[in-house]
Amino acid sequence: MANVIFDDSTLDRMVFAVEQVRLRLKRATSDLQAAGITETEMTETQASGKFSVVSLDALVRMKLTSYCDKDRTHLRDMIEVGLIDDSWPMRFPTELGKRFQQLLDDANG
C-alpha cells in the first residue's frame, strides 16, 4: 500500500465531515424526540442469523421521522410492493400518521 501524506487541508476536510455527521445525528435525535419516539422503540429488532434486523414498524417510523426525499421514496416503494398499506397511518403518532397518509393520497408527493 502506498504511503499517503495528509496535509492541513485534508485534516480540515475530515474535521468538517465529522462535524456534519454530528450535527445530522443531533437533528435526527431532536426530530425523534419531537415525534415522541423513545430510545427503546428504536431498539426493535428481529434476529436474522448472525445479525439483528430492525423491525418493519420501526423502519417505517424512522423513515416517517426523517422524511427526506430518499425516505419518502423508500416508503413509496414499500407501499408499491405491498409491505405497508392504508391501515398503517393509525399505527403512528399524529404527525407521522399524517405524513404516511400524504404518501398514500399522492404517491408523487
Sequence and secondary structure as in RCSB ss.txt:
>XXXX:A:sequence
MANVIFDDSTLDRMVFAVEQVRLRLKRATSDLQAAGITETEMTETQASGKFSVVSLDALVRMKLTSYCDKDRTHL
RDMIEVGLIDDSWPMRFPTELGKRFQQLLDDANG
>XXXX:A:secstr
       HHHHHHHHHHHHHHHHHHHHHHHHHHHTT  TGGGG EEEETTEEEE HHHHHHHHHHH  HHHHHHH
HHHHHTTSS TTSGGGS HHHHHHHHHHHH TT 
